[in-house]
């Protein structure tokens, strides 16, 4: 039995499981999904310790950076364009943190959206709160879509590297 092949299969399996957990973390905001997907590639690359592994890690790192930057820039810009002030986002963020602990798994998203709605309701009144809330929902959706796209591109890069090996 080849010990190197066994450890390589173990590293690949471990990396794949970590990436799968990361994908769940992207869709269900409970875990740092994108970071876990990248971490799976990191572990695989370190254990592999060759040019293919390091090149895959370099590409995955660039995709991680692009995903993290895009995840915050694009939705934030859309919220500003919708006229949602920073104070409203602060209230949404605070209630998102509370929601995370009150309702596991989905509470952060629900708390954020509820916080935006309540802050805008106080600021502009009843019906005027809905456009900002709709903008917050769209921003959450865009953020998740960007993070999921980056995670899938990282996993695709890794699968391509597996095919080369």
C-alpha positions as CSV (number, residue, x, y, z in Angstrom):
1,X,0.0,0.0,0.0
2,X,1.4,3.4,-1.0
3,X,1.4,5.7,2.0
4,X,1.8,8.8,-0.2
5,X,-1.3,7.9,-2.2
6,X,-3.3,7.3,0.9
7,X,-2.3,10.6,2.5
8,X,-3.1,12.4,-0.8
9,X,-6.5,10.8,-0.9
10,X,-7.1,11.8,2.7
11,X,-6.0,15.4,2.1
12,X,-8.3,15.6,-0.9
13,X,-11.2,14.1,1.0
14,X,-10.6,16.4,3.9
15,X,-10.4,19.5,1.6
16,X,-13.5,18.5,-0.2
17,X,-15.5,18.1,3.1
18,X,-14.3,21.5,4.4
19,X,-15.3,23.1,1.1
20,X,-18.7,21.5,1.2
21,X,-19.2,22.8,4.8
22,X,-18.1,26.2,3.4
23,X,-20.7,26.1,0.7
24,X,-23.4,25.5,3.3
25,X,-21.9,28.5,5.3
26,X,-22.3,30.7,2.2
27,X,-26.0,29.9,1.8
28,X,-26.8,29.7,5.5
29,X,-25.1,32.6,7.2
30,X,-23.8,30.7,10.2
31,X,-20.3,29.8,9.2
32,X,-17.6,31.8,7.4
33,X,-18.4,30.1,4.1
34,X,-15.9,31.7,1.7
35,X,-13.1,31.4,4.2
36,X,-13.8,27.7,4.8
37,X,-13.8,27.0,1.0
38,X,-10.4,28.8,0.7
39,X,-9.2,27.0,3.9
40,X,-9.9,23.6,2.2
41,X,-7.7,24.6,-0.7
42,X,-5.0,25.8,1.7
43,X,-5.0,22.5,3.6
44,X,-4.9,20.5,0.3
45,X,-2.1,22.7,-1.1
46,X,0.1,22.5,2.0
47,X,-0.3,18.7,2.3
48,X,0.3,18.4,-1.5
49,X,3.4,20.6,-1.4
50,X,4.0,20.9,-5.1
51,X,3.7,23.5,-7.9
52,X,0.1,22.5,-8.8
53,X,-1.0,22.9,-5.2
54,X,0.7,26.3,-4.8
55,X,-0.6,27.6,-8.1
56,X,-4.1,26.5,-7.1
57,X,-3.8,28.3,-3.7
58,X,-2.6,31.5,-5.5
59,X,-5.6,31.5,-7.8
60,X,-7.9,30.6,-4.9
61,X,-6.5,33.5,-2.8
62,X,-7.1,36.0,-5.6
63,X,-10.7,34.7,-6.0
64,X,-11.1,35.0,-2.2
65,X,-9.9,38.6,-2.2
66,X,-12.2,39.5,-5.2
67,X,-15.2,37.8,-3.5
68,X,-14.6,39.5,-0.2
69,X,-14.2,42.9,-1.8
70,X,-17.1,42.5,-4.1
71,X,-19.3,41.1,-1.3
72,X,-19.1,44.4,0.6
73,X,-18.6,47.0,-2.2
74,X,-21.4,46.2,-4.6
75,X,-24.3,45.8,-2.0
76,X,-23.0,48.8,0.0
77,X,-23.0,51.0,-3.1
78,X,-26.5,49.9,-4.0
79,X,-27.8,50.8,-0.5
80,X,-26.2,54.2,-0.8
81,X,-27.8,54.7,-4.2
82,X,-31.2,53.7,-2.7
83,X,-30.7,56.5,-0.1
84,X,-30.2,54.3,2.9
85,X,-28.2,56.2,5.5
86,X,-25.4,54.8,7.5
87,X,-27.4,55.1,10.8
88,X,-30.0,52.8,9.3
89,X,-27.3,50.3,8.3
90,X,-25.9,50.5,11.8
91,X,-29.3,49.7,13.4
92,X,-29.7,46.8,10.9
93,X,-26.3,45.5,11.7
94,X,-26.9,45.6,15.5
95,X,-30.2,43.8,15.1
96,X,-28.5,41.3,12.8
97,X,-26.1,40.4,15.6
98,X,-28.9,40.1,18.1
99,X,-30.9,38.0,15.6
100,X,-27.9,35.7,15.1
101,X,-28.1,34.7,18.7
102,X,-31.9,34.7,19.1
103,X,-32.8,32.7,15.9
104,X,-29.9,30.4,15.0
105,X,-28.9,30.2,11.4
106,X,-31.2,32.7,9.7
107,X,-31.5,35.2,12.5
108,X,-28.7,37.5,11.3
109,X,-30.4,38.1,8.0
110,X,-33.8,38.5,9.5
111,X,-32.5,40.8,12.2
112,X,-30.6,43.0,9.6
113,X,-33.7,43.4,7.5
114,X,-36.0,44.1,10.5
115,X,-33.5,46.6,11.8
116,X,-33.4,48.5,8.5
117,X,-37.2,48.5,8.4
118,X,-37.6,49.8,12.0
119,X,-34.9,52.4,11.6
120,X,-36.4,53.7,8.3
121,X,-39.9,53.6,9.8
122,X,-38.8,55.9,12.6
123,X,-36.8,58.1,10.2
124,X,-39.3,58.6,7.3
125,X,-42.6,57.0,8.5
126,X,-44.7,54.0,7.6
127,X,-44.8,53.5,3.8
128,X,-41.5,55.3,3.3
129,X,-39.7,52.6,5.1
130,X,-40.4,49.9,2.4
131,X,-38.0,51.1,-0.3
132,X,-35.0,51.0,2.1
133,X,-36.1,47.6,3.4
134,X,-36.4,46.3,-0.2
135,X,-32.9,47.7,-0.9
136,X,-31.6,45.9,2.2
137,X,-33.1,42.6,1.0
138,X,-31.6,43.1,-2.4
139,X,-28.2,43.9,-0.8
140,X,-28.3,40.7,1.2
141,X,-29.2,38.7,-1.9
142,X,-26.3,40.3,-3.9
143,X,-23.9,39.7,-1.1
144,X,-24.8,36.0,-0.9
145,X,-24.7,35.7,-4.7
146,X,-21.2,37.2,-4.9
147,X,-19.9,35.0,-2.1
148,X,-21.4,31.9,-3.6
149,X,-20.0,32.7,-7.1
150,X,-16.5,33.2,-5.6
151,X,-16.8,30.0,-3.6
152,X,-17.9,28.0,-6.7
153,X,-15.0,29.5,-8.7
154,X,-12.5,28.5,-6.0
155,X,-13.9,25.0,-5.9
156,X,-13.9,24.8,-9.7
157,X,-10.2,25.8,-9.7
158,X,-9.5,23.1,-7.2
159,X,-11.4,20.5,-9.2
160,X,-9.4,21.6,-12.3
161,X,-6.2,21.1,-10.3
162,X,-7.3,17.6,-9.3
163,X,-7.8,16.8,-12.9
164,X,-4.2,17.9,-13.7
165,X,-2.8,15.7,-10.9
